[in-house]
Amino acid sequence: MALVGKLEVTIKINRLPTEVTTDKNGWKEFHVDFGKRGARVSLRPRMWNRLEQAANTHPHWIAVITGMMGDDVQKGIFKLLEPNLQVFEYTPKTPTTGAKPEETQAEGSKADAPAPAPAPAPENADEKRAASPPVD
């Protein structure tokens, strides 16, 4: 017997879709392209408003749309069922220019240098054993 599972799709976007259609209930529908595949996403008006608000108020944001993979609308394009939207604001990472080049040069010179010689082995047998706590 086959194991029953649930296939969920996670789509991440960081720009507001430009080609959007609105149906009679106010749902916004747009296409997301993944290269060879694509998805047709329909969002409720409240979800779409959250997406627009993030685009207008935050300079850097990312939206995560999750849902189940539905039937193919066209060849290579599926309908996203039961979409859920989460929007996050983030701050982009700024590269530090002061310490990075010196560290990479130091690491490069270490790689070219010969490996250090191993530490000499202890001569006394007592030195070889680690000190253990006394047993009562």
ROLUM-458589 format. One record per atom (N, C-alpha, C): residue in three letters; x, y, z. Coordinates in steps of 0.2 Angstrom, whole numbers, plus 2048, in hexadecimal, padded with zeros to 3 digits. Example, Ala and Ser with C-alpha at 12.3 -4.5 7.8 and 13.67 -1.06 7.14 Angstrom:
2
ALA8427E4827ALA83E7EA827ALA8427F0827SER8407F5823SER8447FB824SER840800827
END
This chain:
136
MET8047FA800MET800800800MET804806800ALA80380B7FCALA8078117FBALA805816802LEU80B819803LEU80A81E809LEU807824806VAL80282780AVAL7FF82D808VAL80283380BGLY803838807GLY80783E809GLY804844806LYS80684A808LYS804850806LYS809854803LEU8088567FDLEU80D85A7F9LEU80C8627FAGLU8108657FDGLU80F86C7FEGLU8158707FAVAL8138767F7VAL81887A7F3VAL8198807F7THR81F8827F7THR8218897FATHR82488D7F5ILE8218937F4ILE8238987EFILE82589E7F3LYS82B8A17F1LYS82E8A77F4LYS82E8AC7EEILE82C8B27F0ILE82C8B87EBILE82F8BE7EFASN8328C27ECASN8348C87EFASN8328CF7EBARG82E8CE7E6ARG82B8D37E2ARG8238D27E2LEU8208D87E1LEU8198D77E0LEU8178D57D9PRO8138D07D7PRO8128CE7D0PRO80F8D47CCTHR8118D57C6THR80E8DA7C2THR8088D87BEGLU8088D27BBGLU8028D07B7GLU7FD8CC7BCVAL7F88D07BEVAL7F48CD7C3VAL7ED8CE7C0THR7E98C97C1THR7E28C97BFTHR7DD8C97C5THR7D78CC7C5THR7D38CC7CBTHR7CC8C87C8ASP7CA8C37CCASP7C48C07CAASP7BE8C37CELYS7B88C17CDLYS7B28C47CFLYS7B28C57D7ASN7B58C07DAASN7B58C17E2ASN7BB8C57E5GLY7BF8C87E0GLY7C48CC7E3GLY7CB8C87E4TRP7CB8C27E2TRP7D18BE7E3TRP7D68C07DDLYS7DC8C17DFLYS7E28C37DBLYS7E58BD7D8GLU7E68BC7D2GLU7E98B67CFGLU7EF8B87CBPHE7F58B57CCPHE7FB8B67C8PHE7FF8B07C7HIS8048B17C3HIS8088AB7C1HIS80F8AC7C4VAL8128A67C6VAL8198A67C9VAL81D8A17C4ASP8228A37C2ASP82689F7BDASP82C89C7C1PHE82D8967C0PHE8338937C4PHE8388907BFGLY8388927B9GLY83C8907B4GLY83888B7AFLYS8398847B0LYS8358807ACLYS82E87F7AEARG82D8807B4ARG8268807B7ARG8238877B9GLY81D8877BBGLY81A88D7BDGLY81488B7C2ALA8118917C5ALA80C8907C9ALA8078957C8ARG8008947C8ARG7FB8997C8ARG7F989A7CFVAL7F98A07D2VAL7F88A17D9VAL7F28A67D9SER7ED8A47DDSER7E78A87DFSER7E78AA7E6LEU7E78B17E8LEU7E78B37EFLEU7E18B77F0ARG7DE8B67F6ARG7D98B97F9ARG7DB8C17F9PRO7D68C57F9PRO7D78CC7F9PRO7DB8CE800ARG7DA8CB805ARG7DD8CD80BARG7E58CB80BMET7E68C5808MET7ED8C3807MET7F18C8802TRP7ED8C97FDTRP7F08CE7F8TRP7F28D57FBASN7ED8D77FFASN7EF8DD803ASN7F58DD807ARG7F68D780AARG7FC8D780EARG8028D780ALEU8028D4804LEU8078D47FFLEU8098DB7FDGLU8038DF7FBGLU8048E67F9GLU8078EA7FEGLN8058E9804GLN8078ED80AGLN80E8EC80BALA8118E680BALA8188E480CALA81C8E7806ALA8198E7800ALA81D8EA7FAALA81D8F27FBASN8188F57FEASN8188FC7FFASN81C8FF805THR81C8FB80ATHR81F8FD811THR8268FB812HIS8288F580FHIS82F8F2811HIS8338F380BPRO8398F580BPRO83D8F5805PRO8408EE804HIS8418EA809HIS8438E3807HIS83E8DE80BTRP83B8DA807TRP8368D580ATRP8368CF806ILE8338CA808ILE8328C3805ILE82C8C1807ALA8288BE802ALA8228BB803ALA8228B3802VAL8208AF807VAL8208A8806VAL8198A6805ILE8178A37FFILE8118A07FEILE8118997FETHR80D896802THR80D88E802THR80688C800GLY8068867FEGLY7FF8837FCGLY80187C7F9MET7FB8797F7MET7FC8727F4MET7FC8737ECMET7FF86E7E9MET80086E7E2MET7F986B7DFGLY7F686F7DBGLY7F086D7D8GLY7F186A7D1ASP7EB86A7CDASP7EC8687C6ASP7EF86D7C2ASP7F286A7BCASP7F586E7B7ASP7F08737B3VAL7F18797B3VAL7ED87E7B0VAL7EF87E7A8GLN7F687E7A7GLN7F987D7A0GLN7FE8787A1LYS80287779CLYS80887279CLYS80D8767A0GLY80F8737A6GLY8148757AAGLY81287B7AFILE80C87C7AFILE8098817B4ILE80487E7B8PHE80487E7BFPHE7FF87B7C3PHE7FC8817C7LYS7F687F7CALYS7F28837CELYS7F48827D5LEU7F68877D9LEU7F78877E0LEU7F18877E4LEU7EF8817E8LEU7E98817EBLEU7EA8837F3GLU7E58867F6GLU7E58887FDGLU7EC88C7FEPRO7ED8927FBPRO7F38957FCPRO7F3899803ASN7F9899806ASN7FA89D80CASN7FF8A180BLEU7FF8A780ELEU8048AC80DLEU8078AF813GLN80E8AF813GLN8118B2819GLN8168B7816VAL8178BD819VAL81B8C3816VAL8208C481CPHE8268C581APHE82C8C681FPHE8308CC81CGLU8318D1821GLU8368D681FGLU83D8D4821TYR8428D581DTYR8498D481FTYR84E8D981DTHR8538D9820THR8598DE81FTHR85E8DA81BPRO8608DD815PRO8658DA811PRO86C8DA815LYS8708D5814LYS8768D4817LYS87B8D9813THR87F8DD817THR8848E1814THR88B8DE815PRO88F8DE810PRO8958DB811PRO89A8E0814THR89E8DD819THR8A38E181CTHR8A98E1818THR8AB8E7816THR8B18E7812THR8B88E7816GLY8B88E981CGLY8BE8E9820GLY8C28E3821ALA8BE8DE824ALA8C28D8827ALA8C28D2822LYS8BD8D281ELYS8BC8CC819LYS8C28CB815PRO8C58D0811PRO8CB8CE80CPRO8D18CC810GLU8D28CF816GLU8D88CD81AGLU8D78C581CGLU8D18C481EGLU8D18BD821GLU8D18B881BTHR8CF8B9815THR8CF8B5810THR8D78B480DGLN8DB8BA80EGLN8E28BA80CGLN8E58B5811ALA8E48B6817ALA8E78B281CALA8E68AB81CGLU8DF8A981AGLU8DE8A2819GLU8E189F813GLY8E28A380EGLY8E58A1808GLY8EC8A0809SER8F08A480DSER8F78A380ESER8F889D813LYS8F389C817LYS8F389681CLYS8F388F818ALA8EF88F812ALA8EE88A80EALA8F488880AASP8F888D808ASP8FE88C805ASP90488A809ALA90488C80FALA90988A814ALA909883816PRO90F880817PRO90E878819PRO90B878820ALA908872821ALA905870827ALA90A87082DPRO908872833PRO90C872839PRO90E86B83BALA91486A83DALA91586383FALA911861845PRO91085A846PRO90C85884CPRO90F859852ALA90C859858ALA90F85A85EALA913854860PRO918854863PRO91C84E865PRO91884A86AALA919843869ALA91683F86EALA91983F875PRO91583E87APRO91883E881PRO91C838882GLU92283A885GLU927834886GLU92583088CASN922832891ASN92082F897ASN91982C896ALA918825899ALA912822898ALA90C82589CASP90E8298A2ASP90982C8A6ASP9078328A2GLU90B83589EGLU90883B89AGLU903839895LYS903833893LYS8FF83188DLYS8F8830890ARG8F782E896ARG8F082D899ARG8EE83489CALA8E783589AALA8E483B89DALA8E383A8A4ALA8E48408A8ALA8E283F8AFALA8DB83D8B0SER8DA8388B5SER8D38368B6SER8D28388BDPRO8CC8398BFPRO8CA83B8C6PRO8CB8348CAPRO8CD8358D0PRO8CE82F8D5PRO8C782C8D6VAL8C78258D6VAL8C18218D7VAL8C181F8DFASP8BB8218E1ASP8BA81F8E8ASP8B78188EA
END
